[in-house]
Amino acid sequence: MKTLTVKINERTKIGKAFIAMFDSFKGVDGIEIIETDSKKAKKKDDVYNPEFVKMVLDSAKRGDYTEVDPKDVWGSLGLK
């Protein structure tokens, strides 16, 4: 299964045609059309807990954090 995200300007001629084409596929087996409003989609982008984000940003300001080398995670943390 493949999921695609397509941003369509519904005010343009080609955008209206594209939406009409998609509407013709509604109810067809094997294709699911999921409509989202761009304003609602932006709200869903906030998947992180606000308290966690605040903690990370505060830590960055204070400078009390440890940078981890992705090629040597255990060594970066002093656990080797």
mmCIF file of the N, C-alpha and C atoms, coordinates in Angstrom:
data_MODEL
# 
_entry.id   MODEL 
# 
loop_
_atom_site.group_PDB 
_atom_site.id 
_atom_site.type_symbol 
_atom_site.label_atom_id 
_atom_site.label_alt_id 
_atom_site.label_comp_id 
_atom_site.label_asym_id 
_atom_site.label_entity_id 
_atom_site.label_seq_id 
_atom_site.pdbx_PDB_ins_code 
_atom_site.Cartn_x 
_atom_site.Cartn_y 
_atom_site.Cartn_z 
_atom_site.occupancy 
_atom_site.B_iso_or_equiv 
_atom_site.pdbx_formal_charge 
_atom_site.auth_seq_id 
_atom_site.auth_comp_id 
_atom_site.auth_asym_id 
_atom_site.auth_atom_id 
_atom_site.pdbx_PDB_model_num 
ATOM 1   N N  . MET A 1 1  ? 0.848   -1.178 0.000   1.00 0.00 ? 1  MET A N  1 
ATOM 2   C CA . MET A 1 1  ? 0.000   0.000  0.000   1.00 0.00 ? 1  MET A CA 1 
ATOM 3   C C  . MET A 1 1  ? 0.887   1.232  0.000   1.00 0.00 ? 1  MET A C  1 
ATOM 4   N N  . LYS A 1 2  ? 0.500   2.232  -0.729  1.00 0.00 ? 2  LYS A N  1 
ATOM 5   C CA . LYS A 1 2  ? 1.247   3.483  -0.795  1.00 0.00 ? 2  LYS A CA 1 
ATOM 6   C C  . LYS A 1 2  ? 0.310   4.627  -0.401  1.00 0.00 ? 2  LYS A C  1 
ATOM 7   N N  . THR A 1 3  ? 0.808   5.521  0.446   1.00 0.00 ? 3  THR A N  1 
ATOM 8   C CA . THR A 1 3  ? 0.050   6.699  0.854   1.00 0.00 ? 3  THR A CA 1 
ATOM 9   C C  . THR A 1 3  ? 0.744   7.918  0.289   1.00 0.00 ? 3  THR A C  1 
ATOM 10  N N  . LEU A 1 4  ? -0.012  8.764  -0.380  1.00 0.00 ? 4  LEU A N  1 
ATOM 11  C CA . LEU A 1 4  ? 0.528   9.982  -0.970  1.00 0.00 ? 4  LEU A CA 1 
ATOM 12  C C  . LEU A 1 4  ? -0.169  11.193 -0.371  1.00 0.00 ? 4  LEU A C  1 
ATOM 13  N N  . THR A 1 5  ? 0.567   12.265 -0.231  1.00 0.00 ? 5  THR A N  1 
ATOM 14  C CA . THR A 1 5  ? -0.014  13.524 0.187   1.00 0.00 ? 5  THR A CA 1 
ATOM 15  C C  . THR A 1 5  ? 0.117   14.490 -0.976  1.00 0.00 ? 5  THR A C  1 
ATOM 16  N N  . VAL A 1 6  ? -1.003  15.048 -1.388  1.00 0.00 ? 6  VAL A N  1 
ATOM 17  C CA . VAL A 1 6  ? -1.016  15.965 -2.529  1.00 0.00 ? 6  VAL A CA 1 
ATOM 18  C C  . VAL A 1 6  ? -1.655  17.270 -2.072  1.00 0.00 ? 6  VAL A C  1 
ATOM 19  N N  . LYS A 1 7  ? -0.983  18.369 -2.313  1.00 0.00 ? 7  LYS A N  1 
ATOM 20  C CA . LYS A 1 7  ? -1.524  19.680 -1.967  1.00 0.00 ? 7  LYS A CA 1 
ATOM 21  C C  . LYS A 1 7  ? -2.108  20.279 -3.247  1.00 0.00 ? 7  LYS A C  1 
ATOM 22  N N  . ILE A 1 8  ? -3.395  20.598 -3.226  1.00 0.00 ? 8  ILE A N  1 
ATOM 23  C CA . ILE A 1 8  ? -4.095  21.080 -4.418  1.00 0.00 ? 8  ILE A CA 1 
ATOM 24  C C  . ILE A 1 8  ? -4.689  22.451 -4.136  1.00 0.00 ? 8  ILE A C  1 
ATOM 25  N N  . ASN A 1 9  ? -4.400  23.400 -5.020  1.00 0.00 ? 9  ASN A N  1 
ATOM 26  C CA . ASN A 1 9  ? -5.027  24.719 -4.925  1.00 0.00 ? 9  ASN A CA 1 
ATOM 27  C C  . ASN A 1 9  ? -6.381  24.604 -5.619  1.00 0.00 ? 9  ASN A C  1 
ATOM 28  N N  . GLU A 1 10 ? -7.439  24.516 -4.827  1.00 0.00 ? 10 GLU A N  1 
ATOM 29  C CA . GLU A 1 10 ? -8.771  24.289 -5.374  1.00 0.00 ? 10 GLU A CA 1 
ATOM 30  C C  . GLU A 1 10 ? -9.356  25.511 -6.089  1.00 0.00 ? 10 GLU A C  1 
ATOM 31  N N  . ARG A 1 11 ? -8.642  26.624 -6.088  1.00 0.00 ? 11 ARG A N  1 
ATOM 32  C CA . ARG A 1 11 ? -9.124  27.825 -6.778  1.00 0.00 ? 11 ARG A CA 1 
ATOM 33  C C  . ARG A 1 11 ? -8.685  27.884 -8.238  1.00 0.00 ? 11 ARG A C  1 
ATOM 34  N N  . THR A 1 12 ? -7.708  27.045 -8.607  1.00 0.00 ? 12 THR A N  1 
ATOM 35  C CA . THR A 1 12 ? -7.223  27.083 -9.987  1.00 0.00 ? 12 THR A CA 1 
ATOM 36  C C  . THR A 1 12 ? -8.003  26.111 -10.856 1.00 0.00 ? 12 THR A C  1 
ATOM 37  N N  . LYS A 1 13 ? -7.931  26.323 -12.151 1.00 0.00 ? 13 LYS A N  1 
ATOM 38  C CA . LYS A 1 13 ? -8.646  25.470 -13.100 1.00 0.00 ? 13 LYS A CA 1 
ATOM 39  C C  . LYS A 1 13 ? -8.143  24.026 -13.019 1.00 0.00 ? 13 LYS A C  1 
ATOM 40  N N  . ILE A 1 14 ? -6.825  23.855 -13.010 1.00 0.00 ? 14 ILE A N  1 
ATOM 41  C CA . ILE A 1 14 ? -6.260  22.504 -12.941 1.00 0.00 ? 14 ILE A CA 1 
ATOM 42  C C  . ILE A 1 14 ? -6.553  21.858 -11.588 1.00 0.00 ? 14 ILE A C  1 
ATOM 43  N N  . GLY A 1 15 ? -6.567  22.667 -10.526 1.00 0.00 ? 15 GLY A N  1 
ATOM 44  C CA . GLY A 1 15 ? -6.897  22.149 -9.197  1.00 0.00 ? 15 GLY A CA 1 
ATOM 45  C C  . GLY A 1 15 ? -8.318  21.626 -9.141  1.00 0.00 ? 15 GLY A C  1 
ATOM 46  N N  . LYS A 1 16 ? -9.260  22.373 -9.727  1.00 0.00 ? 16 LYS A N  1 
ATOM 47  C CA . LYS A 1 16 ? -10.655 21.935 -9.773  1.00 0.00 ? 16 LYS A CA 1 
ATOM 48  C C  . LYS A 1 16 ? -10.787 20.645 -10.578 1.00 0.00 ? 16 LYS A C  1 
ATOM 49  N N  . ALA A 1 17 ? -10.061 20.554 -11.686 1.00 0.00 ? 17 ALA A N  1 
ATOM 50  C CA . ALA A 1 17 ? -10.104 19.344 -12.513 1.00 0.00 ? 17 ALA A CA 1 
ATOM 51  C C  . ALA A 1 17 ? -9.529  18.151 -11.750 1.00 0.00 ? 17 ALA A C  1 
ATOM 52  N N  . PHE A 1 18 ? -8.451  18.383 -11.011 1.00 0.00 ? 18 PHE A N  1 
ATOM 53  C CA . PHE A 1 18 ? -7.812  17.315 -10.243 1.00 0.00 ? 18 PHE A CA 1 
ATOM 54  C C  . PHE A 1 18 ? -8.759  16.794 -9.170  1.00 0.00 ? 18 PHE A C  1 
ATOM 55  N N  . ILE A 1 19 ? -9.433  17.697 -8.481  1.00 0.00 ? 19 ILE A N  1 
ATOM 56  C CA . ILE A 1 19 ? -10.390 17.307 -7.449  1.00 0.00 ? 19 ILE A CA 1 
ATOM 57  C C  . ILE A 1 19 ? -11.551 16.534 -8.064  1.00 0.00 ? 19 ILE A C  1 
ATOM 58  N N  . ALA A 1 20 ? -12.033 16.979 -9.223  1.00 0.00 ? 20 ALA A N  1 
ATOM 59  C CA . ALA A 1 20 ? -13.121 16.269 -9.906  1.00 0.00 ? 20 ALA A CA 1 
ATOM 60  C C  . ALA A 1 20 ? -12.692 14.844 -10.266 1.00 0.00 ? 20 ALA A C  1 
ATOM 61  N N  . MET A 1 21 ? -11.435 14.696 -10.714 1.00 0.00 ? 21 MET A N  1 
ATOM 62  C CA . MET A 1 21 ? -10.936 13.365 -11.051 1.00 0.00 ? 21 MET A CA 1 
ATOM 63  C C  . MET A 1 21 ? -10.907 12.482 -9.804  1.00 0.00 ? 21 MET A C  1 
ATOM 64  N N  . PHE A 1 22 ? -10.395 13.037 -8.684  1.00 0.00 ? 22 PHE A N  1 
ATOM 65  C CA . PHE A 1 22 ? -10.357 12.266 -7.447  1.00 0.00 ? 22 PHE A CA 1 
ATOM 66  C C  . PHE A 1 22 ? -11.757 11.893 -6.977  1.00 0.00 ? 22 PHE A C  1 
ATOM 67  N N  . ASP A 1 23 ? -12.703 12.809 -7.109  1.00 0.00 ? 23 ASP A N  1 
ATOM 68  C CA . ASP A 1 23 ? -14.074 12.526 -6.684  1.00 0.00 ? 23 ASP A CA 1 
ATOM 69  C C  . ASP A 1 23 ? -14.657 11.345 -7.450  1.00 0.00 ? 23 ASP A C  1 
ATOM 70  N N  . SER A 1 24 ? -14.220 11.150 -8.692  1.00 0.00 ? 24 SER A N  1 
ATOM 71  C CA . SER A 1 24 ? -14.744 10.030 -9.475  1.00 0.00 ? 24 SER A CA 1 
ATOM 72  C C  . SER A 1 24 ? -14.255 8.684  -8.942  1.00 0.00 ? 24 SER A C  1 
ATOM 73  N N  . PHE A 1 25 ? -13.182 8.682  -8.136  1.00 0.00 ? 25 PHE A N  1 
ATOM 74  C CA . PHE A 1 25 ? -12.656 7.440  -7.564  1.00 0.00 ? 25 PHE A CA 1 
ATOM 75  C C  . PHE A 1 25 ? -13.266 7.093  -6.207  1.00 0.00 ? 25 PHE A C  1 
ATOM 76  N N  . LYS A 1 26 ? -14.086 7.947  -5.655  1.00 0.00 ? 26 LYS A N  1 
ATOM 77  C CA . LYS A 1 26 ? -14.693 7.658  -4.353  1.00 0.00 ? 26 LYS A CA 1 
ATOM 78  C C  . LYS A 1 26 ? -15.575 6.421  -4.468  1.00 0.00 ? 26 LYS A C  1 
ATOM 79  N N  . GLY A 1 27 ? -15.405 5.517  -3.532  1.00 0.00 ? 27 GLY A N  1 
ATOM 80  C CA . GLY A 1 27 ? -16.204 4.300  -3.521  1.00 0.00 ? 27 GLY A CA 1 
ATOM 81  C C  . GLY A 1 27 ? -15.608 3.153  -4.321  1.00 0.00 ? 27 GLY A C  1 
ATOM 82  N N  . VAL A 1 28 ? -14.491 3.367  -4.990  1.00 0.00 ? 28 VAL A N  1 
ATOM 83  C CA . VAL A 1 28 ? -13.839 2.323  -5.763  1.00 0.00 ? 28 VAL A CA 1 
ATOM 84  C C  . VAL A 1 28 ? -12.987 1.478  -4.823  1.00 0.00 ? 28 VAL A C  1 
ATOM 85  N N  . ASP A 1 29 ? -13.094 0.136  -4.938  1.00 0.00 ? 29 ASP A N  1 
ATOM 86  C CA . ASP A 1 29 ? -12.287 -0.750 -4.093  1.00 0.00 ? 29 ASP A CA 1 
ATOM 87  C C  . ASP A 1 29 ? -10.812 -0.538 -4.366  1.00 0.00 ? 29 ASP A C  1 
ATOM 88  N N  . GLY A 1 30 ? -10.020 -0.485 -3.298  1.00 0.00 ? 30 GLY A N  1 
ATOM 89  C CA . GLY A 1 30 ? -8.575  -0.357 -3.430  1.00 0.00 ? 30 GLY A CA 1 
ATOM 90  C C  . GLY A 1 30 ? -8.075  1.070  -3.379  1.00 0.00 ? 30 GLY A C  1 
ATOM 91  N N  . ILE A 1 31 ? -8.985  2.039  -3.407  1.00 0.00 ? 31 ILE A N  1 
ATOM 92  C CA . ILE A 1 31 ? -8.582  3.455  -3.343  1.00 0.00 ? 31 ILE A CA 1 
ATOM 93  C C  . ILE A 1 31 ? -9.395  4.129  -2.254  1.00 0.00 ? 31 ILE A C  1 
ATOM 94  N N  . GLU A 1 32 ? -8.698  4.766  -1.338  1.00 0.00 ? 32 GLU A N  1 
ATOM 95  C CA . GLU A 1 32 ? -9.362  5.506  -0.264  1.00 0.00 ? 32 GLU A CA 1 
ATOM 96  C C  . GLU A 1 32 ? -8.941  6.960  -0.372  1.00 0.00 ? 32 GLU A C  1 
ATOM 97  N N  . ILE A 1 33 ? -9.901  7.842  -0.536  1.00 0.00 ? 33 ILE A N  1 
ATOM 98  C CA . ILE A 1 33 ? -9.628  9.277  -0.627  1.00 0.00 ? 33 ILE A CA 1 
ATOM 99  C C  . ILE A 1 33 ? -9.847  9.875  0.764   1.00 0.00 ? 33 ILE A C  1 
ATOM 100 N N  . ILE A 1 34 ? -8.801  10.488 1.319   1.00 0.00 ? 34 ILE A N  1 
ATOM 101 C CA . ILE A 1 34 ? -8.885  11.118 2.634   1.00 0.00 ? 34 ILE A CA 1 
ATOM 102 C C  . ILE A 1 34 ? -8.706  12.606 2.446   1.00 0.00 ? 34 ILE A C  1 
ATOM 103 N N  . GLU A 1 35 ? -9.740  13.365 2.752   1.00 0.00 ? 35 GLU A N  1 
ATOM 104 C CA . GLU A 1 35 ? -9.680  14.812 2.570   1.00 0.00 ? 35 GLU A CA 1 
ATOM 105 C C  . GLU A 1 35 ? -9.258  15.472 3.883   1.00 0.00 ? 35 GLU A C  1 
ATOM 106 N N  . THR A 1 36 ? -8.330  16.415 3.785   1.00 0.00 ? 36 THR A N  1 
ATOM 107 C CA . THR A 1 36 ? -7.943  17.198 4.960   1.00 0.00 ? 36 THR A CA 1 
ATOM 108 C C  . THR A 1 36 ? -7.870  18.659 4.562   1.00 0.00 ? 36 THR A C  1 
ATOM 109 N N  . ASP A 1 37 ? -8.174  19.496 5.499   1.00 0.00 ? 37 ASP A N  1 
ATOM 110 C CA . ASP A 1 37 ? -8.020  20.929 5.321   1.00 0.00 ? 37 ASP A CA 1 
ATOM 111 C C  . ASP A 1 37 ? -6.597  21.280 5.732   1.00 0.00 ? 37 ASP A C  1 
ATOM 112 N N  . SER A 1 38 ? -5.926  22.133 4.967   1.00 0.00 ? 38 SER A N  1 
ATOM 113 C CA . SER A 1 38 ? -4.527  22.445 5.284   1.00 0.00 ? 38 SER A CA 1 
ATOM 114 C C  . SER A 1 38 ? -4.383  23.035 6.685   1.00 0.00 ? 38 SER A C  1 
ATOM 115 N N  . LYS A 1 39 ? -5.383  23.763 7.159   1.00 0.00 ? 39 LYS A N  1 
ATOM 116 C CA . LYS A 1 39 ? -5.312  24.328 8.509   1.00 0.00 ? 39 LYS A CA 1 
ATOM 117 C C  . LYS A 1 39 ? -5.350  23.217 9.548   1.00 0.00 ? 39 LYS A C  1 
ATOM 118 N N  . LYS A 1 40 ? -6.180  22.201 9.308   1.00 0.00 ? 40 LYS A N  1 
ATOM 119 C CA . LYS A 1 40 ? -6.263  21.070 10.237  1.00 0.00 ? 40 LYS A CA 1 
ATOM 120 C C  . LYS A 1 40 ? -4.982  20.258 10.175  1.00 0.00 ? 40 LYS A C  1 
ATOM 121 N N  . ALA A 1 41 ? -4.414  20.097 8.997   1.00 0.00 ? 41 ALA A N  1 
ATOM 122 C CA . ALA A 1 41 ? -3.183  19.314 8.847   1.00 0.00 ? 41 ALA A CA 1 
ATOM 123 C C  . ALA A 1 41 ? -2.038  19.961 9.615   1.00 0.00 ? 41 ALA A C  1 
ATOM 124 N N  . LYS A 1 42 ? -1.976  21.279 9.631   1.00 0.00 ? 42 LYS A N  1 
ATOM 125 C CA . LYS A 1 42 ? -0.914  21.966 10.362  1.00 0.00 ? 42 LYS A CA 1 
ATOM 126 C C  . LYS A 1 42 ? -1.032  21.707 11.856  1.00 0.00 ? 42 LYS A C  1 
ATOM 127 N N  . LYS A 1 43 ? -2.252  21.609 12.357  1.00 0.00 ? 43 LYS A N  1 
ATOM 128 C CA . LYS A 1 43 ? -2.450  21.342 13.777  1.00 0.00 ? 43 LYS A CA 1 
ATOM 129 C C  . LYS A 1 43 ? -1.954  19.946 14.127  1.00 0.00 ? 43 LYS A C  1 
ATOM 130 N N  . LYS A 1 44 ? -2.108  18.986 13.214  1.00 0.00 ? 44 LYS A N  1 
ATOM 131 C CA . LYS A 1 44 ? -1.684  17.615 13.470  1.00 0.00 ? 44 LYS A CA 1 
ATOM 132 C C  . LYS A 1 44 ? -0.170  17.485 13.461  1.00 0.00 ? 44 LYS A C  1 
ATOM 133 N N  . ASP A 1 45 ? 0.543   18.455 12.894  1.00 0.00 ? 45 ASP A N  1 
ATOM 134 C CA . ASP A 1 45 ? 1.997   18.397 12.859  1.00 0.00 ? 45 ASP A CA 1 
ATOM 135 C C  . ASP A 1 45 ? 2.599   18.503 14.254  1.00 0.00 ? 45 ASP A C  1 
ATOM 136 N N  . ASP A 1 46 ? 1.843   19.003 15.215  1.00 0.00 ? 46 ASP A N  1 
ATOM 137 C CA . ASP A 1 46 ? 2.330   19.152 16.579  1.00 0.00 ? 46 ASP A CA 1 
ATOM 138 C C  . ASP A 1 46 ? 2.156   17.835 17.325  1.00 0.00 ? 46 ASP A C  1 
ATOM 139 N N  . VAL A 1 47 ? 3.011   16.869 17.011  1.00 0.00 ? 47 VAL A N  1 
ATOM 140 C CA . VAL A 1 47 ? 2.882   15.541 17.607  1.00 0.00 ? 47 VAL A CA 1 
ATOM 141 C C  . VAL A 1 47 ? 3.637   15.423 18.916  1.00 0.00 ? 47 VAL A C  1 
ATOM 142 N N  . TYR A 1 48 ? 4.485   16.388 19.252  1.00 0.00 ? 48 TYR A N  1 
ATOM 143 C CA . TYR A 1 48 ? 5.263   16.324 20.476  1.00 0.00 ? 48 TYR A CA 1 
ATOM 144 C C  . TYR A 1 48 ? 4.498   16.945 21.632  1.00 0.00 ? 48 TYR A C  1 
ATOM 145 N N  . ASN A 1 49 ? 4.677   16.363 22.781  1.00 0.00 ? 49 ASN A N  1 
ATOM 146 C CA . ASN A 1 49 ? 4.089   16.875 24.001  1.00 0.00 ? 49 ASN A CA 1 
ATOM 147 C C  . ASN A 1 49 ? 4.693   18.255 24.283  1.00 0.00 ? 49 ASN A C  1 
ATOM 148 N N  . PRO A 1 50 ? 3.872   19.286 24.511  1.00 0.00 ? 50 PRO A N  1 
ATOM 149 C CA . PRO A 1 50 ? 4.396   20.640 24.742  1.00 0.00 ? 50 PRO A CA 1 
ATOM 150 C C  . PRO A 1 50 ? 5.366   20.709 25.928  1.00 0.00 ? 50 PRO A C  1 
ATOM 151 N N  . GLU A 1 51 ? 5.149   19.893 26.956  1.00 0.00 ? 51 GLU A N  1 
ATOM 152 C CA . GLU A 1 51 ? 6.058   19.888 28.102  1.00 0.00 ? 51 GLU A CA 1 
ATOM 153 C C  . GLU A 1 51 ? 7.436   19.364 27.687  1.00 0.00 ? 51 GLU A C  1 
ATOM 154 N N  . PHE A 1 52 ? 7.448   18.343 26.829  1.00 0.00 ? 52 PHE A N  1 
ATOM 155 C CA . PHE A 1 52 ? 8.709   17.789 26.339  1.00 0.00 ? 52 PHE A CA 1 
ATOM 156 C C  . PHE A 1 52 ? 9.455   18.829 25.498  1.00 0.00 ? 52 PHE A C  1 
ATOM 157 N N  . VAL A 1 53 ? 8.743   19.525 24.632  1.00 0.00 ? 53 VAL A N  1 
ATOM 158 C CA . VAL A 1 53 ? 9.362   20.559 23.793  1.00 0.00 ? 53 VAL A CA 1 
ATOM 159 C C  . VAL A 1 53 ? 9.962   21.642 24.672  1.00 0.00 ? 53 VAL A C  1 
ATOM 160 N N  . LYS A 1 54 ? 9.224   22.075 25.696  1.00 0.00 ? 54 LYS A N  1 
ATOM 161 C CA . LYS A 1 54 ? 9.732   23.110 26.615  1.00 0.00 ? 54 LYS A CA 1 
ATOM 162 C C  . LYS A 1 54 ? 11.001  22.625 27.314  1.00 0.00 ? 54 LYS A C  1 
ATOM 163 N N  . MET A 1 55 ? 11.004  21.363 27.759  1.00 0.00 ? 55 MET A N  1 
ATOM 164 C CA . MET A 1 55 ? 12.160  20.806 28.446  1.00 0.00 ? 55 MET A CA 1 
ATOM 165 C C  . MET A 1 55 ? 13.392  20.801 27.525  1.00 0.00 ? 55 MET A C  1 
ATOM 166 N N  . VAL A 1 56 ? 13.210  20.402 26.272  1.00 0.00 ? 56 VAL A N  1 
ATOM 167 C CA . VAL A 1 56 ? 14.318  20.347 25.322  1.00 0.00 ? 56 VAL A CA 1 
ATOM 168 C C  . VAL A 1 56 ? 14.844  21.747 25.028  1.00 0.00 ? 56 VAL A C  1 
ATOM 169 N N  . LEU A 1 57 ? 13.939  22.697 24.805  1.00 0.00 ? 57 LEU A N  1 
ATOM 170 C CA . LEU A 1 57 ? 14.364  24.069 24.503  1.00 0.00 ? 57 LEU A CA 1 
ATOM 171 C C  . LEU A 1 57 ? 15.069  24.711 25.693  1.00 0.00 ? 57 LEU A C  1 
ATOM 172 N N  . ASP A 1 58 ? 14.553  24.471 26.904  1.00 0.00 ? 58 ASP A N  1 
ATOM 173 C CA . ASP A 1 58 ? 15.209  24.999 28.107  1.00 0.00 ? 58 ASP A CA 1 
ATOM 174 C C  . ASP A 1 58 ? 16.603  24.404 28.272  1.00 0.00 ? 58 ASP A C  1 
ATOM 175 N N  . SER A 1 59 ? 16.735  23.127 28.022  1.00 0.00 ? 59 SER A N  1 
ATOM 176 C CA . SER A 1 59 ? 18.031  22.459 28.126  1.00 0.00 ? 59 SER A CA 1 
ATOM 177 C C  . SER A 1 59 ? 19.017  23.033 27.114  1.00 0.00 ? 59 SER A C  1 
ATOM 178 N N  . ALA A 1 60 ? 18.545  23.326 25.919  1.00 0.00 ? 60 ALA A N  1 
ATOM 179 C CA . ALA A 1 60 ? 19.413  23.903 24.890  1.00 0.00 ? 60 ALA A CA 1 
ATOM 180 C C  . ALA A 1 60 ? 19.897  25.291 25.307  1.00 0.00 ? 60 ALA A C  1 
ATOM 181 N N  . LYS A 1 61 ? 19.023  26.070 25.938  1.00 0.00 ? 61 LYS A N  1 
ATOM 182 C CA . LYS A 1 61 ? 19.411  27.403 26.409  1.00 0.00 ? 61 LYS A CA 1 
ATOM 183 C C  . LYS A 1 61 ? 20.488  27.320 27.493  1.00 0.00 ? 61 LYS A C  1 
ATOM 184 N N  . ARG A 1 62 ? 20.305  26.370 28.408  1.00 0.00 ? 62 ARG A N  1 
ATOM 185 C CA . ARG A 1 62 ? 21.255  26.216 29.514  1.00 0.00 ? 62 ARG A CA 1 
ATOM 186 C C  . ARG A 1 62 ? 22.559  25.582 29.047  1.00 0.00 ? 62 ARG A C  1 
ATOM 187 N N  . GLY A 1 63 ? 22.500  24.811 27.998  1.00 0.00 ? 63 GLY A N  1 
ATOM 188 C CA . GLY A 1 63 ? 23.695  24.142 27.486  1.00 0.00 ? 63 GLY A CA 1 
ATOM 189 C C  . GLY A 1 63 ? 24.028  22.859 28.221  1.00 0.00 ? 63 GLY A C  1 
ATOM 190 N N  . ASP A 1 64 ? 23.105  22.367 29.028  1.00 0.00 ? 64 ASP A N  1 
ATOM 191 C CA . ASP A 1 64 ? 23.374  21.126 29.760  1.00 0.00 ? 64 ASP A CA 1 
ATOM 192 C C  . ASP A 1 64 ? 22.742  19.928 29.032  1.00 0.00 ? 64 ASP A C  1 
ATOM 193 N N  . TYR A 1 65 ? 23.370  19.568 27.945  1.00 0.00 ? 65 TYR A N  1 
ATOM 194 C CA . TYR A 1 65 ? 22.908  18.435 27.164  1.00 0.00 ? 65 TYR A CA 1 
ATOM 195 C C  . TYR A 1 65 ? 24.128  17.691 26.628  1.00 0.00 ? 65 TYR A C  1 
ATOM 196 N N  . THR A 1 66 ? 23.916  16.498 26.168  1.00 0.00 ? 66 THR A N  1 
ATOM 197 C CA . THR A 1 66 ? 24.985  15.673 25.629  1.00 0.00 ? 66 THR A CA 1 
ATOM 198 C C  . THR A 1 66 ? 24.718  15.416 24.157  1.00 0.00 ? 66 THR A C  1 
ATOM 199 N N  . GLU A 1 67 ? 25.683  15.737 23.314  1.00 0.00 ? 67 GLU A N  1 
ATOM 200 C CA . GLU A 1 67 ? 25.538  15.434 21.896  1.00 0.00 ? 67 GLU A CA 1 
ATOM 201 C C  . GLU A 1 67 ? 25.930  13.984 21.677  1.00 0.00 ? 67 GLU A C  1 
ATOM 202 N N  . VAL A 1 68 ? 25.125  13.282 20.901  1.00 0.00 ? 68 VAL A N  1 
ATOM 203 C CA . VAL A 1 68 ? 25.345  11.861 20.649  1.00 0.00 ? 68 VAL A CA 1 
ATOM 204 C C  . VAL A 1 68 ? 25.793  11.675 19.208  1.00 0.00 ? 68 VAL A C  1 
ATOM 205 N N  . ASP A 1 69 ? 26.895  10.946 19.048  1.00 0.00 ? 69 ASP A N  1 
ATOM 206 C CA . ASP A 1 69 ? 27.393  10.604 17.720  1.00 0.00 ? 69 ASP A CA 1 
ATOM 207 C C  . ASP A 1 69 ? 26.604  9.391  17.228  1.00 0.00 ? 69 ASP A C  1 
ATOM 208 N N  . PRO A 1 70 ? 25.828  9.515  16.150  1.00 0.00 ? 70 PRO A N  1 
ATOM 209 C CA . PRO A 1 70 ? 25.001  8.394  15.696  1.00 0.00 ? 70 PRO A CA 1 
ATOM 210 C C  . PRO A 1 70 ? 25.819  7.169  15.273  1.00 0.00 ? 70 PRO A C  1 
ATOM 211 N N  . LYS A 1 71 ? 27.095  7.367  14.973  1.00 0.00 ? 71 LYS A N  1 
ATOM 212 C CA . LYS A 1 71 ? 27.937  6.236  14.576  1.00 0.00 ? 71 LYS A CA 1 
ATOM 213 C C  . LYS A 1 71 ? 28.504  5.497  15.788  1.00 0.00 ? 71 LYS A C  1 
ATOM 214 N N  . ASP A 1 72 ? 28.478  6.145  16.971  1.00 0.00 ? 72 ASP A N  1 
ATOM 215 C CA . ASP A 1 72 ? 28.987  5.533  18.196  1.00 0.00 ? 72 ASP A CA 1 
ATOM 216 C C  . ASP A 1 72 ? 28.149  5.999  19.383  1.00 0.00 ? 72 ASP A C  1 
ATOM 217 N N  . VAL A 1 73 ? 26.887  5.577  19.410  1.00 0.00 ? 73 VAL A N  1 
ATOM 218 C CA . VAL A 1 73 ? 25.950  6.028  20.436  1.00 0.00 ? 73 VAL A CA 1 
ATOM 219 C C  . VAL A 1 73 ? 26.445  5.662  21.831  1.00 0.00 ? 73 VAL A C  1 
ATOM 220 N N  . TRP A 1 74 ? 26.809  4.396  22.054  1.00 0.00 ? 74 TRP A N  1 
ATOM 221 C CA . TRP A 1 74 ? 27.242  3.943  23.382  1.00 0.00 ? 74 TRP A CA 1 
ATOM 222 C C  . TRP A 1 74 ? 28.489  4.696  23.836  1.00 0.00 ? 74 TRP A C  1 
ATOM 223 N N  . GLY A 1 75 ? 29.447  4.882  22.938  1.00 0.00 ? 75 GLY A N  1 
ATOM 224 C CA . GLY A 1 75 ? 30.647  5.609  23.295  1.00 0.00 ? 75 GLY A CA 1 
ATOM 225 C C  . GLY A 1 75 ? 30.358  7.065  23.631  1.00 0.00 ? 75 GLY A C  1 
ATOM 226 N N  . SER A 1 76 ? 29.452  7.695  22.903  1.00 0.00 ? 76 SER A N  1 
ATOM 227 C CA . SER A 1 76 ? 29.071  9.088  23.156  1.00 0.00 ? 76 SER A CA 1 
ATOM 228 C C  . SER A 1 76 ? 28.483  9.269  24.540  1.00 0.00 ? 76 SER A C  1 
ATOM 229 N N  . LEU A 1 77 ? 27.784  8.250  25.003  1.00 0.00 ? 77 LEU A N  1 
ATOM 230 C CA . LEU A 1 77 ? 27.132  8.328  26.305  1.00 0.00 ? 77 LEU A CA 1 
ATOM 231 C C  . LEU A 1 77 ? 28.029  7.809  27.430  1.00 0.00 ? 77 LEU A C  1 
ATOM 232 N N  . GLY A 1 78 ? 29.264  7.404  27.081  1.00 0.00 ? 78 GLY A N  1 
ATOM 233 C CA . GLY A 1 78 ? 30.197  6.905  28.075  1.00 0.00 ? 78 GLY A CA 1 
ATOM 234 C C  . GLY A 1 78 ? 29.816  5.530  28.596  1.00 0.00 ? 78 GLY A C  1 
ATOM 235 N N  . LEU A 1 79 ? 29.155  4.734  27.788  1.00 0.00 ? 79 LEU A N  1 
ATOM 236 C CA . LEU A 1 79 ? 28.681  3.423  28.220  1.00 0.00 ? 79 LEU A CA 1 
ATOM 237 C C  . LEU A 1 79 ? 29.443  2.276  27.579  1.00 0.00 ? 79 LEU A C  1 
ATOM 238 N N  . LYS A 1 80 ? 30.559  2.573  26.928  1.00 0.00 ? 80 LYS A N  1 
ATOM 239 C CA . LYS A 1 80 ? 31.336  1.526  26.277  1.00 0.00 ? 80 LYS A CA 1 
ATOM 240 C C  . LYS A 1 80 ? 32.391  0.992  27.191  1.00 0.00 ? 80 LYS A C  1 
# 
